[in-house]
Amino acid sequence: METSRTTPTRAGIEIAYRDSGESSVPGSSGVHPVPVVLVHGMGGDGGTWDRFARALVARGRRVLVVDLRGHGRSARAASYLFEEFGADVVEVCDNLGLTRVDLVGHSLGGHAASLAAQARPGLVRRLVIEEAPLPLRPGDPEQVFANRLPSLPELWHATTSLIRHPRAAFAFDRSMTGSALEQFRRPDPLWWDRLPDIEADTLILRGGPGGMVDPRRLESAVAAIPNCRVVVFRSGHSIHRDRYDDFAAAVLPFLMQPETS
């Protein structure tokens, strides 16, 4: 039975999560499979994963659905650095005594998941990064957001998200928007330098022309991660929402593969 709880970070920020409970179905080795942690994107909350979480539970997986700081039922914070989102995910796992997990993250949640996998390589068995905008590399042209009109894919994503999940939109701490844009403007050489530290089998999902992933930076990221592959979809920014069947067909088999020795 699913339970809803909160757990504090070391900074005292209460992070909300939903936990389906320990799996009752052991794997082929006779041990319970690792839990799956699902992390939403900016402006959303864990409710975006409800359908996929049910599919995982039906296959015998324990599922934890996290609300990032400043989102959903989690507390607001004075700071919204990308590294802090990643650290929050790691701390939730630590507080629950989880030593091995599969991480699935969308957009900001995907970036947070990548940071968690860099910071704690042994924690993450499999990593799924869905439509996470890739940081700038040193020498890349500066991202310009000021006075820029939203693109049609961005407008579509924002409008449909508000219609489908109004509670998430109202709970979202909009004060983080400026911080996020400022971080996107700056190159992040440390993130690129730490990509080889990721030990997890990694699956990156790109939404195609309607998404927000730069294909040239994607090639560089895939080359740097030791065990990584990409699946490209004909969708927008939210593949798991708008192309659920295609998303599930790619991600469920990846997560259900047994541990490799």
HUZIUR-V773527 format. One record per backbone hydrogen bond with DSSP energy under -0.5 kcal/mol. CO is the residue of the C=O (numbers start at 1). NH is the residue of the N-H. Records with the same first field share a line. If there is no record, write none. Layout:
CO=NH, NH
This chain:
3=19
5=17
7=15
9=12
12=14
13=9, 15
14=16, 75
15=7
16=67
17=5
18=65
19=3
24=26
25=33
27=30
31=27
35=102
36=38, 64
37=104
38=66
39=106
41=44
45=48
46=49
47=50
49=53
50=54
51=55
52=56
53=57
54=58
55=59
56=59, 61
57=60
62=36
63=20
64=38, 66
65=18
66=40, 68
68=71
70=173
71=74
75=70
81=84, 85
82=86
83=87
84=88
85=89
86=90
87=91
88=92
89=93
90=94
91=95
92=96
93=98
94=97
97=99
100=35
101=125, 126
102=37
103=128
104=39
105=130
106=109
107=111
108=112
109=113
110=114
111=115
112=116
113=117
114=118
115=119
116=120
118=121
120=123, 124
121=124
123=101, 125
125=201
126=103
127=129, 203
128=105, 130
129=131, 205
130=107
131=133
136=188
137=140
143=145
145=148
147=149
151=155
152=156
153=157
154=158
155=159
156=160
157=161
158=162
159=163
160=164
161=165
165=169
166=170
167=171
168=172
172=174
173=176
174=177
175=179
176=180
177=181
178=182
179=183
180=184
181=185
182=186
183=186
186=136
188=192
189=193
190=194
192=195
194=197
195=198
201=127
202=229
203=129
204=206, 231
205=131
206=233
207=210, 235
208=211
212=214
214=218
215=219
216=220
217=221
218=222
219=223
220=224
221=225
227=202
229=204
231=206
233=235
235=210
237=239
238=242
239=243
241=244
243=247
244=248
245=249
246=250
247=250, 251
248=252
250=254
251=255
252=256
253=257
254=257
